[in-house]
Amino acid sequence: MASSDTPTSSDTPASSTPSQTDRGSSASSLEAARREKLAKLEELGVDPWGHRFEDVESMATLREQAAGIDPADQEGPTVRVAGRILLLRNAGRLVFLTLADRSGRIQVMLGKKQVGPEVWPIVSCLDLGDIVGVDGRLGYSNSGEITVFASSLTFLSKSIETPPDKYHGLVDADLRQRMRYLDLIHGEGVLERFTARSRIVEAVRRTLTDRRYLEVEGPTLHTIAGGAAARPFATHHNALDMPIVMRIALELHLKRLLVGGMERVFELGRVYRNEGISPRHNPEFTMLEAYEAYGNYETMMDLTEAIILNAAEAAGTPTQHEWLGKTIDLSAPFRRARYDELLAEVTGCDPTDPASVASAAAKREIETAGRHPDVIKSELFEATVEETLINPTFVIDYPAGVCPLTKRKRDNPEIAERFELYVCGMELANAYTELNDPDLQEELFRTQLDGLDDDESMARMDHDFIKALRHGMPPAGGLGVGIDRLVMLLTGASSIRDVILFPIHRPHAE
């Protein structure tokens, strides 16, 4: 049966670059033409918005099926497929389509003789972006293209808006994120990236449930912003006439569940922080937090490594791959390095000597006057060491002064049993040996609050959490992983906004 290579046409002809006014006028005329076809469909008695269309096979399944067909065979299997028209070429008595679903694309050939006189008028109503169903025979075109040779056509949805043309399409990143539905249809690799995200999240869940963790759901509306040092989104509950905030962390409610006997718990949930936007930060993001009774931060290191490696396998990410201009090696085991040793190596200061740390900080224009030595050390670390950590590195044993929820080392109370996992200079995970001494926890909370501007932090003492600890929380390890950043790493995305389906934007003028 005669055919050709996959067609490559568009609603907009290839011509010199039109002006903004010309493009607007052209878009109006194209929409009018589409509405004329919509009216024609209705005249033909065809519902342009479709109905149930069952037993559809995916494009990927058809391609696998085609691998077992002899290209010379004129009697391939009968198949049913549905998808969006991405390419369309009219060759008189033959019309070629490229249909796409989330698994891939396939060519469809519509012949006037094959579909019959009742269906052929419907073919003339097709446009790029329409969604159709096709029944036909699977085989190969004369040029060797896997093709469905249609015997019938079912209209499933008419596209009234014209899709972006290949000259002035969704090039602008802001526009792509605002119109994610079009980005998914037309953006190169976008659908695949978000499909990978789903597989990554599924793998994270599976890793935890296989280790007997229970998935739970904590409240997203809190009366107290706790579990992290961040500015919350504040609102007011009218019925109870009280202020509430959207959660900035999952931690304190999950640890209450450890007190209640739920010994291994996790939550994959949204967290909200009223802070800046950058390639690594979005005000609304997805966090994993997991807590294991009778574990510690070393337990959490093993768990973190398993989560990342299993997620990489699920996403199809190779052990070595490019990310943010660097070659990342995900080979296990991940490097483990002490905080002070890294700081000394990079800056040359003595991390155990506050004067030496302050001197190194001052050279890098970090404010030191009147500040806690551990806070100075932390800012120096951020400014100098983090960017050097390219391959996955567990940075362990943090200054206790910046870890108010963390148990101290038994032989050195100045050091907290905490790690952060860095990849390509970005923090990916954070974990503690959890503090379960209620009196010490209350004292550290007070110290932390004393050092914060109340208007800036909007933080208050969580007395109920302290009361829960007084009932006895088992020693435990706790872990937090930024899921969006994990997806960035495993899909090669350079911005967190490219792995969040609907990131926040300023209002867009219509």
FIROKE-784513 format. One record per residue (C-alpha): residue in one letter; x, y, z. Coordinates in steps of 0.1 Angstrom, whole numbers, padded with zeros to 4 digits, always signed. Example, Ala and Ser with C-alpha at 12.3 -4.5 7.8 and 13.67 -1.06 7.14 Angstrom:
2
A+0123-0045+0078 S+0137-0011+0071 
//
This chain:
510
M+0000+0000+0000 A+0015+0033-0011 S+0027+0057+0016 S+0055+0081+0024 D+0077+0092+0053 T+0060+0108+0083 P+0045+0141+0072 T+0058+0174+0087 S+0031+0200+0082 S+0016+0227+0104 D-0014+0250+0104 T+0010+0279+0098 P+0029+0280+0065 A+0066+0282+0066 S+0073+0318+0056 S+0092+0349+0067 T+0088+0358+0103 P+0054+0376+0108 S+0048+0405+0131 Q+0029+0402+0163 T-0001+0418+0147 D+0001+0395+0117 R+0003+0365+0140 G-0028+0377+0160 S-0047+0381+0127 S-0036+0348+0115 A-0046+0331+0147 S-0081+0346+0145 S-0086+0333+0109 L-0073+0299+0118 E-0097+0296+0148 A-0125+0307+0125 A-0116+0279+0101 R-0116+0254+0129 R-0150+0265+0140 E-0163+0261+0105 K-0150+0225+0106 L-0167+0221+0140 A-0200+0232+0125 K-0195+0208+0096 L-0190+0179+0120 E-0223+0187+0137 E-0240+0189+0102 L-0226+0154+0095 G-0242+0142+0127 V-0208+0136+0144 D-0204+0146+0180 P-0171+0166+0180 W-0165+0160+0217 G-0167+0122+0215 H-0177+0094+0238 R-0164+0063+0255 F-0137+0046+0233 E-0125+0013+0249 D-0098-0013+0242 V-0073+0012+0230 E-0037+0000+0227 S-0008+0023+0235 M+0016+0035+0208 A+0044+0018+0226 T+0025-0015+0226 L+0018-0012+0189 R+0055-0006+0182 E+0064-0037+0202 Q+0038-0056+0182 A+0051-0043+0149 A+0085-0057+0157 G+0071-0092+0151 I+0055-0083+0117 D+0071-0090+0084 P+0072-0056+0065 A+0061-0075+0034 D+0030-0088+0051 Q-0002-0071+0038 E-0024-0086+0065 G-0011-0073+0098 P-0032-0076+0130 T-0063-0054+0136 V-0056-0027+0162 R-0074+0002+0179 V-0055+0034+0188 A-0064+0069+0201 G-0044+0100+0204 R-0038+0136+0195 I-0029+0147+0159 L+0006+0162+0159 L+0013+0160+0122 L-0011+0160+0093 R-0006+0159+0055 N-0033+0157+0029 A-0023+0138-0003 G-0056+0138-0021 R-0072+0104-0016 L-0047+0097+0012 V-0043+0116+0045 F-0014+0109+0068 L-0015+0116+0105 T+0009+0113+0134 L-0010+0104+0165 A+0006+0107+0200 D-0003+0094+0234 R+0019+0094+0265 S+0038+0064+0254 G+0049+0077+0220 R+0038+0084+0184 I+0027+0064+0154 Q+0017+0071+0118 V-0018+0066+0106 M-0029+0064+0070 L-0065+0073+0061 G-0075+0062+0026 K-0107+0074+0009 K-0114+0039-0003 Q-0105+0022+0030 V-0126+0043+0053 G-0156+0046+0030 P-0178+0074+0018 E-0195+0080+0051 V-0163+0086+0070 W-0143+0104+0043 P-0161+0137+0048 I-0151+0136+0085 V-0115+0134+0074 S-0117+0168+0058 C-0126+0182+0093 L-0094+0172+0109 D-0069+0197+0123 L-0037+0195+0143 G-0045+0191+0179 D-0077+0171+0174 I-0081+0139+0193 V-0093+0109+0173 G-0097+0071+0176 V-0087+0048+0147 D-0094+0012+0140 G-0072-0005+0114 R-0045-0028+0104 L-0010-0025+0118 G+0019-0028+0093 Y+0046-0009+0074 S+0044+0018+0048 N+0064+0015+0016 S+0091+0036+0032 G+0093+0013+0062 E+0074+0034+0087 I+0053+0016+0112 T+0017+0026+0103 V-0019+0019+0112 F-0038+0016+0079 A-0072+0029+0090 S-0105+0012+0083 S-0126+0036+0105 L-0122+0070+0122 T-0139+0081+0155 F-0139+0118+0165 L-0131+0122+0202 S-0124+0159+0207 K-0121+0189+0185 S-0092+0214+0191 I-0105+0250+0186 E-0073+0267+0196 T-0045+0265+0171 P-0014+0247+0185 P+0019+0267+0187 D+0038+0266+0154 K+0073+0254+0152 Y+0086+0289+0145 H+0070+0308+0174 G+0060+0280+0197 L+0065+0274+0234 V+0101+0287+0235 D+0097+0310+0265 A+0102+0291+0297 D+0076+0312+0316 L+0050+0306+0289 R+0057+0269+0289 Q+0052+0267+0327 R+0020+0287+0326 M+0006+0266+0298 R+0020+0233+0309 Y-0007+0214+0290 L+0008+0227+0257 D+0043+0221+0270 L+0034+0184+0277 I+0020+0181+0241 H+0047+0199+0222 G+0078+0203+0245 E+0107+0180+0237 G+0110+0154+0264 V+0086+0172+0288 L+0060+0144+0290 E+0088+0119+0295 R+0102+0139+0323 F+0069+0141+0342 T+0063+0104+0335 A+0097+0097+0351 R+0087+0118+0381 S+0057+0095+0387 R+0080+0065+0385 I+0104+0081+0409 V+0077+0089+0435 E+0064+0053+0431 A+0099+0039+0437 V+0103+0061+0468 R+0071+0047+0482 R+0080+0012+0474 T+0114+0014+0490 L+0099+0026+0522 T+0069+0002+0523 D+0092-0027+0516 R+0110-0017+0548 R+0077-0018+0567 Y+0072+0019+0569 L+0036+0031+0571 E+0025+0060+0549 V+0005+0087+0568 E-0010+0121+0562 G-0004+0149+0586 P-0022+0183+0586 T-0013+0210+0562 L-0029+0237+0583 H-0009+0243+0615 T-0015+0266+0645 I+0023+0268+0650 A+0050+0269+0623 G+0075+0243+0634 G+0100+0218+0623 A+0121+0242+0603 A+0133+0278+0603 A+0112+0294+0575 R+0086+0320+0569 P+0052+0304+0566 F+0021+0315+0546 A-0003+0329+0572 T-0041+0330+0570 H-0071+0331+0593 H-0097+0304+0601 N-0130+0323+0602 A-0152+0297+0620 L-0127+0293+0649 D-0116+0330+0646 M-0079+0321+0649 P-0047+0325+0629 I-0033+0295+0611 V-0003+0288+0589 M+0004+0264+0561 R+0030+0239+0571 I+0067+0245+0566 A+0077+0210+0575 L+0062+0175+0583 E+0085+0167+0612 L+0067+0175+0645 H+0035+0156+0637 L+0053+0126+0624 K+0074+0124+0656 R+0042+0125+0676 L+0033+0093+0658 L+0065+0077+0670 V+0054+0085+0706 G+0020+0068+0697 G+0037+0036+0687 M+0038+0040+0649 E+0075+0029+0648 R+0082+0035+0611 V+0063+0063+0594 F+0067+0085+0564 E+0048+0112+0545 L+0052+0124+0509 G+0035+0158+0511 R+0034+0194+0501 V+0052+0219+0521 Y+0049+0257+0518 R+0075+0284+0526 N+0069+0321+0520 E+0103+0327+0506 G+0122+0334+0474 I+0120+0317+0440 S+0151+0304+0422 P+0162+0274+0400 R+0163+0254+0433 H+0134+0269+0453 N+0097+0271+0448 P+0073+0283+0475 E+0053+0251+0472 F+0073+0219+0470 T+0071+0182+0478 M+0090+0167+0507 L+0095+0132+0519 E+0100+0128+0557 A+0106+0094+0573 Y+0112+0084+0609 E+0124+0051+0622 A+0122+0042+0659 Y+0154+0027+0673 G+0175+0039+0644 N+0199+0069+0641 Y+0214+0090+0614 E+0235+0062+0601 T+0203+0042+0596 M+0190+0071+0576 M+0221+0072+0554 D+0215+0036+0544 L+0179+0043+0537 T+0187+0075+0517 E+0211+0057+0495 A+0185+0029+0488 I+0158+0055+0480 I+0180+0073+0455 L+0194+0042+0438 N+0159+0026+0435 A+0145+0058+0421 A+0173+0061+0396 E+0166+0026+0384 A+0129+0033+0381 A+0136+0065+0361 G+0160+0048+0338 T+0188+0071+0349 P+0223+0057+0342 T+0248+0055+0370 Q+0269+0082+0353 H+0251+0110+0337 E+0253+0148+0330 W+0236+0173+0353 L+0241+0210+0356 G+0272+0208+0335 K+0289+0181+0356 T+0293+0143+0353 I+0275+0127+0383 D+0284+0093+0395 L+0257+0075+0415 S+0278+0045+0422 A+0272+0030+0457 P+0284+0035+0484 F+0281+0073+0485 R+0310+0092+0500 R+0308+0101+0537 A+0328+0131+0549 R+0329+0150+0583 Y+0318+0186+0583 D+0348+0200+0600 E+0373+0180+0579 L+0357+0194+0547 L+0357+0229+0561 A+0394+0227+0570 E+0403+0212+0536 V+0386+0239+0516 T+0392+0270+0537 G+0424+0261+0556 C+0409+0273+0589 D+0408+0254+0622 P+0370+0245+0626 T+0375+0238+0663 D+0388+0274+0669 P+0361+0301+0667 A+0387+0328+0661 S+0401+0309+0631 V+0366+0304+0617 A+0357+0340+0622 S+0389+0351+0604 A+0382+0329+0574 A+0346+0342+0573 A+0357+0378+0575 K+0380+0373+0545 R+0349+0362+0526 E+0329+0392+0538 I+0306+0371+0561 E+0293+0391+0590 T+0308+0379+0623 A+0301+0406+0650 G+0277+0394+0677 R+0269+0361+0660 H+0270+0326+0674 P+0302+0308+0663 D+0282+0279+0649 V+0261+0302+0627 I+0293+0318+0614 K+0308+0284+0607 S+0276+0273+0589 E+0276+0304+0566 L+0313+0298+0558 F+0305+0262+0550 E+0277+0272+0527 A+0299+0298+0509 T+0329+0276+0504 V+0324+0239+0507 E+0290+0231+0492 E+0299+0240+0457 T+0328+0215+0458 L+0305+0186+0465 I+0298+0172+0430 N+0292+0134+0434 P+0268+0123+0462 T+0284+0131+0495 F+0270+0126+0530 V+0283+0155+0551 I+0281+0142+0586 D+0285+0156+0622 Y+0273+0192+0621 P+0278+0220+0647 A+0253+0215+0674 G+0244+0252+0675 V+0226+0250+0642 C+0207+0217+0649 P+0181+0223+0676 L+0162+0190+0669 T+0192+0168+0668 K+0208+0145+0694 R+0244+0153+0703 K+0273+0129+0701 R+0278+0111+0734 D+0315+0119+0735 N+0312+0155+0722 P+0281+0176+0728 E+0293+0203+0705 I+0286+0180+0675 A+0252+0170+0663 E+0244+0136+0648 R+0232+0150+0615 F+0240+0146+0579 E+0231+0165+0547 L+0235+0148+0513 Y+0249+0170+0486 V+0250+0164+0449 C+0264+0190+0425 G+0266+0216+0453 M+0229+0212+0461 E+0214+0198+0493 L+0192+0168+0485 A+0185+0152+0519 N+0188+0161+0555 A+0187+0137+0585 Y+0192+0135+0622 T+0195+0112+0651 E+0164+0127+0666 L+0164+0145+0700 N+0140+0128+0724 D+0149+0145+0757 P+0119+0168+0763 D+0137+0191+0787 L+0167+0196+0764 Q+0143+0200+0735 E+0124+0228+0752 E+0156+0245+0762 L+0169+0244+0726 F+0136+0256+0712 R+0138+0286+0736 T+0173+0294+0725 Q+0163+0292+0689 L+0133+0315+0693 D+0154+0340+0713 G+0177+0344+0683 L+0148+0351+0659 D+0129+0382+0651 D+0093+0371+0660 D+0078+0392+0631 E+0102+0375+0607 S+0100+0339+0620 M+0063+0338+0631 A+0075+0309+0652 R+0062+0300+0687 M+0069+0273+0711 D+0051+0240+0703 H+0041+0231+0739 D+0021+0201+0727 F+0051+0186+0710 I+0071+0190+0742 K+0043+0173+0761 A+0043+0144+0736 L+0080+0140+0742 R+0074+0138+0779 H+0053+0107+0773 G+0084+0091+0758 M+0096+0090+0722 P+0119+0061+0713 P+0154+0070+0700 A+0150+0074+0663 G+0165+0084+0630 G+0147+0110+0609 L+0151+0119+0572 G+0139+0146+0549 V+0144+0144+0511 G+0134+0171+0486 I+0115+0152+0460 D+0115+0179+0434 R+0153+0182+0437 L+0156+0144+0435 V+0136+0145+0402 M+0159+0173+0389 L+0189+0151+0396 L+0175+0119+0380 T+0159+0136+0349 G+0187+0161+0342 A+0165+0192+0347 S+0183+0225+0355 S+0154+0242+0373 I+0130+0230+0399 R+0103+0247+0379 D+0109+0222+0351 V+0099+0193+0374 I+0069+0209+0391 L+0038+0206+0368 F+0023+0240+0379 P+0049+0263+0396 I+0036+0296+0409 H+0037+0327+0387 R+0028+0363+0389 P-0006+0370+0375 H-0004+0372+0337 A-0021+0401+0319 E-0046+0388+0294 
//
